[in-house]
Amino acid sequence: PIQDDCDDYASLSHLNEPALLHLAALRYARRHIYTRAGPVLVAFNPFSPMHDLYSQRTLAAYQRAAALDQQPRTQASGAATAPGGALPAHVYEVAGTAYKS
């Protein structure tokens, strides 16, 4: 379905337990351990190393986005986008938002 690429539970058209579990399982299988739920970040333990997840390159991307004040946007498809390129849900995004507020 079109919402299989969704990275925010709040943008699901059918917000029910089967839809939440389906999206969680799909994102976990794709090793996307962070998912938004509106302003809340949902994180799953991958039980394996995620070498690039906290790299300096990843940190720099979120710092650039914060400096340009790029907040994630949601398309009709449910996929999050940001001006200049999409940044997936990440703890760096939440940290940056908390720091700025």
C-alpha positions in Angstrom: 0.0 0.0 0.0 1.0 3.6 -0.5 1.4 4.2 3.2 4.2 1.6 3.5 6.7 4.5 3.1 5.1 6.6 5.8 7.4 7.6 8.6 4.8 9.2 10.8 2.0 7.2 12.5 -0.1 10.3 12.7 -0.3 10.5 8.9 -1.9 7.1 8.5 -5.3 7.2 6.9 -6.4 4.2 9.1 -5.1 4.7 12.6 -5.8 1.3 14.2 -3.8 -1.5 15.8 -3.3 -3.6 12.6 -2.1 -0.5 10.6 0.3 0.5 13.4 1.7 -3.0 13.7 2.1 -3.4 10.0 4.0 -0.1 9.6 6.2 -0.9 12.7 7.1 -4.4 11.3 7.8 -3.0 7.8 10.0 -0.2 9.0 11.8 -2.5 11.4 12.5 -5.0 8.5 13.9 -2.1 6.5 16.1 -1.1 9.5 14.3 2.2 9.9 14.3 2.1 13.7 12.9 5.6 14.2 9.4 6.6 13.4 7.4 9.7 14.2 4.1 9.7 16.0 3.3 13.4 15.6 5.8 15.2 17.8 6.9 11.9 19.5 9.7 9.7 18.3 9.2 6.0 18.4 12.4 3.9 18.5 12.9 0.2 18.1 16.0 -1.7 19.2 17.6 -3.1 16.1 19.5 -5.7 18.1 22.5 -5.1 15.8 25.0 -2.4 15.1 23.8 0.6 13.0 27.1 2.0 12.0 26.0 5.0 10.0 23.0 5.9 12.1 25.0 8.2 14.5 27.9 9.1 12.2 29.4 12.6 11.8 27.8 12.8 8.4 24.3 12.1 9.8 24.8 14.6 12.6 26.0 17.2 10.1 22.9 16.7 7.9 20.6 17.3 10.8 22.6 20.3 11.9 22.3 21.8 8.4 18.6 21.2 8.4 18.2 22.8 11.8 20.3 25.8 10.7 18.1 26.2 7.6 15.0 25.7 9.8 13.9 22.7 7.7 11.1 21.0 9.5 9.9 17.6 8.1 6.8 18.0 5.9 4.3 15.3 5.1 3.1 14.6 1.6 -0.3 13.2 0.8 1.4 9.8 0.5 2.5 10.1 4.1 6.2 10.2 3.2 8.0 12.9 5.1 9.9 15.4 3.1 11.8 18.5 3.9 12.8 21.4 1.6 16.1 20.5 -0.1 15.7 16.8 0.6 14.0 14.5 3.0 15.5 13.7 6.4 14.0 10.6 8.0 12.8 10.5 11.6 15.9 10.5 13.9 16.8 11.3 17.5 18.9 14.2 16.2 15.8 15.8 14.8 14.0 15.6 18.2 17.1 16.9 20.0 17.4 19.9 17.7 13.7 20.7 18.1 14.0 20.5 21.9 17.1 22.7 21.9 15.4 25.3 19.8 12.2 25.5 21.9 
